[in-house]
Amino acid sequence: MKQSADVVIIGGGVIGCSLLYNLAQLGITNSLLLEMDVLASGSTGRSQAICRMHYSNPVTASMAWESLKIFANFGDAVGGASGFVKTGYLVVVEEIERSGLEKNVAMQQDLSISTSQITAEHLRELAPMVSVNETEALAWEPESGYADPYSVTTSYASKAREMGAEVVQRTPALGIEVTGGRVRAVLTPEGRVETNTVVMAAGPWSKQEMAKVGVDLPLIPVRHQVASLTRPVDRLPEHPTVGDIAQSFSFRPDGAAMTLMGFGDDEEVEVDSYNQGVNMTAVADSMSKLARRIPAMADCYFRGGWSGLFTTTPDWHPILDRVPGTDGLYCAVGFSGHGFKLSPMVGKTMAELIVNGQASSVDISPLRYSRFAEGDLMNSSYRYRVLA
């Protein structure tokens, strides 16, 4: 492991690896990524990995749209595989939230995002297996789908290595050395690594790591459950990805015969001791919701499941910024369930911020560190905040 680096990234999930790659693209190849376990072993590997653009704010909608273009063309854009599968993405809201959906779709169309409001009649043409009430409001994204978080993460890491970056696994950062108000080094079990720039991208572990240098990140880990279901392929060979805001859950196809379903309350948990399985009562409840939305799924059966962590902020949006008060310290944290789908552009904009002093691909200033103290929080059109 190198003893000095221009940039050290703490965290080997998709955010850290995307940043490592994008820094190399901008000429910063004397870089080091530290991962305490193996790549994608934290929240990334437990992601539902849906790729969609339906957000309430231009910054996240833009980042998701530009990220989708990269996922869909990953071999040429980055190299390696993303496992992207285009399924289309349906948003379903109750009548009470219709105005929010209309506002969101209009904003997204202003950004040239491929999306539109549709009627129940139109949905019967696009996805006849999906059942909706006439009073529910709908939006459709034809280009959206899902990808493989492990493939994306390791592809970013591999390409960064080819350009000269170093990735060290099973090596935690023990602390960040700060003197005179600026970063001097990162401490590891293998020794001290001198650097002037550190990026915290350790997902739900970021809060405890930053506390070591007196930074109190407003992060709360929330448990999110995912169930894997076998669907009756003779009657249901395919279905779109659905953000069912009306019923507060989501689902997507997984290969030729499976469906992944994401659900759960905002259950605050401890990072190192939470239940990584699923609650069968919650599984049964969500399977009932799924059967209401796709009647053929009444004959699906449960194959297994897992839980991961959403690292939430007070407004359920990430913090992408310098850390005030410490020169050379940055954070890309608090993704609140949005991290994977935004990761290509998170890496790109954070690299621009570090190298050029500001992001130019997308204006990420709405996601600045200081917005909480300023009372300038991001807003959502919906009560189901993970679809902010």
C-alpha positions in Angstrom: 0.0 0.0 0.0 1.3 3.4 -0.9 2.5 5.8 1.9 1.2 9.0 0.3 -1.6 9.9 -2.1 -3.2 13.0 -3.7 -6.6 11.7 -2.6 -7.7 9.0 -0.2 -11.3 7.7 -0.4 -12.7 5.9 2.6 -15.4 3.4 1.5 -15.4 0.8 -1.3 -19.1 0.9 -2.3 -20.3 2.1 -5.7 -19.9 5.8 -4.6 -16.3 5.5 -3.6 -15.4 3.4 -6.7 -17.2 5.8 -9.1 -15.3 8.7 -7.6 -12.0 6.9 -7.8 -12.6 6.2 -11.5 -13.8 9.8 -12.2 -10.8 11.3 -10.4 -8.5 9.2 -12.6 -10.4 10.5 -15.7 -9.5 14.0 -14.6 -5.8 13.1 -14.1 -5.8 12.2 -10.4 -4.3 8.7 -10.5 -2.1 8.9 -7.4 -5.1 7.9 -5.4 -6.0 5.3 -2.8 -9.4 3.7 -1.9 -9.7 2.0 1.5 -12.4 -0.6 2.1 -12.7 -2.3 5.5 -14.3 -5.4 4.0 -14.6 -6.1 0.3 -15.9 -4.0 -2.5 -19.7 -3.5 -2.5 -20.1 -5.4 0.8 -22.2 -2.7 2.5 -25.3 -0.9 1.3 -24.3 -1.2 -2.3 -24.5 -5.0 -2.4 -27.9 -4.9 -0.7 -29.4 -2.4 -3.1 -32.5 -3.1 -5.1 -30.6 -1.3 -7.9 -33.5 0.4 -9.6 -32.5 3.0 -12.2 -35.2 5.7 -12.6 -35.5 9.5 -12.7 -38.8 10.3 -10.9 -37.7 12.8 -8.4 -39.2 16.0 -7.0 -36.0 18.2 -7.4 -34.1 19.1 -10.6 -30.6 18.2 -9.1 -31.5 14.6 -8.3 -33.6 14.1 -11.5 -30.8 15.4 -13.6 -28.2 13.3 -11.9 -30.4 10.2 -12.3 -31.0 10.9 -16.0 -27.3 11.4 -16.8 -26.5 8.3 -14.7 -29.0 6.2 -16.6 -27.3 7.1 -19.8 -24.1 5.8 -18.4 -25.6 2.6 -17.0 -27.3 1.9 -20.4 -24.0 2.4 -22.3 -21.6 1.3 -19.6 -19.2 -0.7 -21.8 -18.4 2.3 -24.0 -18.8 5.0 -21.3 -16.7 3.3 -18.6 -15.7 -0.3 -19.6 -16.9 -3.5 -18.1 -20.5 -4.5 -17.4 -23.3 -2.8 -15.6 -25.9 -5.5 -16.1 -28.4 -2.9 -17.1 -31.8 -4.2 -18.1 -34.5 -1.8 -19.6 -37.9 -2.6 -18.1 -39.7 0.7 -18.1 -40.6 2.3 -14.8 -44.2 3.0 -13.6 -45.0 5.5 -10.8 -48.4 5.1 -9.1 -49.8 7.6 -6.7 -53.1 8.2 -5.0 -55.5 11.0 -6.1 -54.4 13.1 -3.2 -50.8 13.2 -4.6 -51.8 13.7 -8.2 -50.7 17.3 -8.2 -47.2 16.3 -7.0 -46.8 13.8 -9.8 -48.0 16.3 -12.4 -45.5 18.9 -11.0 -42.6 16.3 -11.0 -43.3 15.1 -14.6 -43.5 18.7 -15.9 -40.1 19.5 -14.2 -38.5 16.3 -15.5 -39.8 17.0 -19.1 -38.2 20.5 -18.8 -34.9 18.7 -18.2 -35.5 16.6 -21.4 -36.0 13.4 -19.3 -38.0 10.7 -21.1 -41.1 10.6 -19.0 -44.8 11.3 -19.3 -48.1 11.0 -17.5 -50.3 8.2 -18.7 -53.8 7.0 -18.2 -55.1 3.7 -17.0 -56.1 2.9 -20.5 -52.7 3.6 -21.9 -51.1 1.5 -19.1 -53.3 -1.5 -20.3 -51.5 -1.2 -23.7 -48.0 -0.8 -22.1 -48.2 -3.2 -19.2 -51.6 -5.1 -19.2 -50.5 -7.2 -16.3 -50.6 -4.2 -13.9 -53.8 -3.3 -12.2 -54.6 0.3 -11.2 -57.6 2.2 -10.0 -59.1 4.8 -12.3 -58.5 7.4 -9.6 -54.7 6.7 -9.3 -52.3 9.0 -11.2 -49.5 7.4 -13.3 -46.2 8.3 -14.8 -44.1 6.2 -17.2 -40.4 6.2 -17.9 -39.7 3.9 -21.0 -35.9 4.0 -20.7 -35.6 3.0 -17.0 -34.8 -0.4 -15.5 -32.3 -1.9 -13.1 -28.6 -2.8 -13.0 -26.1 -5.0 -11.1 -24.5 -3.1 -8.3 -21.6 -5.5 -7.8 -20.7 -5.4 -11.5 -20.9 -1.6 -11.6 -18.8 -1.2 -8.5 -16.0 -3.6 -9.5 -15.9 -2.3 -13.1 -15.3 1.2 -11.8 -12.6 -0.1 -9.5 -11.0 -2.2 -12.2 -10.8 0.7 -14.7 -9.5 3.1 -12.0 -6.7 0.6 -11.2 -5.8 0.4 -14.9 -5.2 4.2 -14.8 -3.0 3.9 -11.7 -5.3 4.2 -8.7 -4.9 1.8 -5.8 -7.7 -0.2 -4.1 -6.9 -1.8 -0.8 -9.6 -4.1 0.7 -9.9 -5.5 4.2 -8.1 -2.4 5.5 -10.2 0.1 7.5 -9.3 3.7 8.0 -8.6 4.0 11.7 -8.8 7.8 11.6 -8.1 11.0 9.8 -5.2 13.1 10.9 -6.1 16.8 11.0 -3.7 19.6 12.2 -3.9 23.3 11.7 -7.4 23.0 10.3 -6.5 20.8 7.4 -6.1 17.1 6.5 -2.6 15.7 6.8 -3.0 11.9 6.6 -5.2 8.8 7.0 -4.2 6.2 9.6 -4.6 2.5 8.8 -3.5 -0.8 10.3 -0.7 -0.8 7.7 0.5 2.6 8.6 0.1 6.3 7.9 -0.9 7.5 4.5 0.0 11.1 3.9 -2.6 13.1 1.9 -4.1 16.5 1.6 -7.5 15.3 0.5 -9.8 12.8 2.1 -13.3 11.9 0.9 -15.7 10.1 3.3 -17.9 7.7 1.3 -18.4 5.0 3.9 -22.2 4.8 3.8 -23.8 4.1 7.2 -20.3 4.0 8.9 -19.6 7.6 7.8 -21.1 9.2 10.9 -18.9 7.4 13.4 -15.8 7.9 11.3 -16.4 11.6 10.9 -17.1 11.9 14.7 -13.5 11.0 15.3 -12.5 14.4 13.8 -15.3 16.3 15.5 -17.7 16.4 12.6 -21.3 15.6 13.5 -23.0 14.4 10.3 -26.8 14.4 10.4 -27.1 10.8 9.4 -29.5 8.1 10.6 -29.3 4.5 9.3 -32.7 3.0 8.4 -33.4 -0.6 7.7 -34.8 -1.5 4.2 -36.0 -5.0 3.4 -35.9 -6.8 0.0 -37.7 -10.0 -0.8 -36.9 -12.3 -3.7 -40.0 -13.9 -5.2 -40.4 -16.6 -7.9 -43.2 -15.5 -10.3 -45.5 -17.7 -12.4 -43.6 -17.2 -15.7 -46.2 -19.1 -17.7 -48.7 -16.4 -17.0 -46.3 -13.5 -16.2 -43.1 -13.7 -18.2 -42.3 -10.1 -17.6 -43.4 -6.9 -15.9 -42.1 -3.4 -15.5 -40.4 -1.9 -12.5 -42.9 -0.1 -10.3 -42.6 2.6 -7.7 -45.9 2.1 -6.0 -46.2 5.2 -3.9 -49.8 4.6 -3.4 -48.9 1.4 -1.4 -45.5 2.5 -0.1 -43.3 -0.2 -1.7 -41.5 -1.0 -5.0 -40.7 -4.0 -7.1 -38.8 -4.9 -10.2 -38.1 -8.0 -12.3 -34.9 -9.9 -11.6 -33.8 -12.0 -14.5 -36.2 -14.3 -16.3 -38.2 -15.7 -13.5 -37.8 -13.7 -10.3 -39.1 -10.4 -8.8 -37.4 -8.3 -6.2 -39.7 -6.4 -3.8 -38.5 -3.5 -1.6 -40.5 -2.5 1.5 -40.3 -1.6 5.2 -41.0 1.2 7.6 -38.5 3.8 8.5 -37.0 1.6 11.2 -33.9 3.3 12.8 -31.3 0.7 13.6 -27.7 0.3 14.8 -25.2 -0.1 12.0 -23.4 -3.1 13.3 -26.2 -5.0 14.9 -29.4 -4.7 12.8 -31.4 -7.6 11.6 -30.1 -8.4 8.1 -33.0 -10.8 7.4 -36.6 -10.0 6.6 -39.7 -9.9 8.8 -42.1 -12.5 7.5 -45.2 -10.5 8.6 -43.9 -7.5 6.5 -43.2 -9.9 3.6 -46.7 -11.3 3.7 -48.2 -7.8 3.8 -46.1 -6.6 0.9 -46.9 -9.8 -1.1 -50.6 -8.9 -0.7 -49.9 -5.4 -2.0 -48.1 -6.9 -5.0 -50.9 -9.2 -5.8 -53.3 -6.2 -5.8 -51.0 -4.5 -8.2 -50.3 -7.5 -10.4 -53.0 -10.1 -9.8 -50.9 -12.9 -11.4 -48.4 -12.5 -8.5 -50.9 -14.0 -6.2 -49.3 -17.3 -7.2 -45.7 -16.2 -6.6 -43.7 -17.7 -3.8 -41.1 -16.4 -1.4 -37.5 -17.5 -2.1 -35.6 -15.5 0.5 -34.6 -12.0 1.3 -32.3 -9.6 3.1 -32.1 -6.2 4.7 -29.8 -3.3 3.9 -29.4 0.2 5.2 -30.5 3.5 3.9 -28.2 6.2 5.4 -30.7 9.0 5.7 -30.4 12.8 6.2 -33.1 15.1 7.6 -34.4 15.7 4.0 -33.6 12.2 2.6 -31.1 13.7 0.1 -27.3 13.2 0.1 -24.6 15.6 1.2 -22.1 16.2 -1.6 -19.6 18.9 -0.5 -16.5 20.0 1.3 -16.7 19.7 5.1 -16.7 23.2 6.5 -13.8 24.0 8.9 -11.4 21.3 7.6 -9.5 22.0 4.4 -9.2 19.0 2.2 -12.0 17.0 3.8 -15.0 16.1 1.6 -18.1 13.9 2.0 -20.4 12.0 -0.3 -22.8 10.6 2.2 -26.5 10.3 3.3 -27.9 8.9 0.0 -31.2 7.8 1.7 -31.8 5.0 -0.7 -30.8 7.0 -3.9 -27.1 6.2 -4.0 -26.8 3.5 -6.6 -29.0 5.1 -9.2 -27.1 8.4 -8.8 -23.6 6.9 -8.5 -22.2 7.6 -12.0 -22.9 11.3 -11.6 -22.0 11.5 -7.9 -18.5 10.2 -8.9 -18.3 12.7 -11.8 -19.5 15.8 -9.9 -17.5 15.1 -6.8 -14.4 14.6 -8.9 -15.1 18.0 -10.6 -15.6 19.6 -7.2 -12.3 18.2 -5.9 -10.2 18.9 -9.0 -11.7 22.0 -10.4 -13.2 23.6 -7.3 -16.8 23.2 -8.4 -19.1 20.7 -10.2 -19.8 21.6 -13.8 -21.8 18.6 -15.1 -24.6 19.2 -12.7 -25.0 22.0 -10.1 -24.8 20.1 -6.8 -25.0 23.2 -4.6 -28.5 22.3 -3.5 -26.9 19.2 -1.8 -24.4 21.3 0.1 -23.4 20.5 3.7 -24.7 23.8 5.1 -28.3 23.5 3.9 -29.5 22.0 7.2 -28.1 24.8 9.3 -29.5 27.3 6.8 -33.0 25.7 6.9 -32.9 25.2 3.1 -33.8 21.6 3.0 -34.8 19.6 -0.1 -38.5 18.9 -0.5 -40.5 15.9 -1.7 -43.9 15.9 -3.4 -44.7 12.6 -1.7 -45.0 11.1 1.8 -43.0 8.0 0.7 -39.6 9.8 1.1 -37.4 7.2 -0.6 -39.1 8.3 -3.8 -38.2 11.9 -3.0 
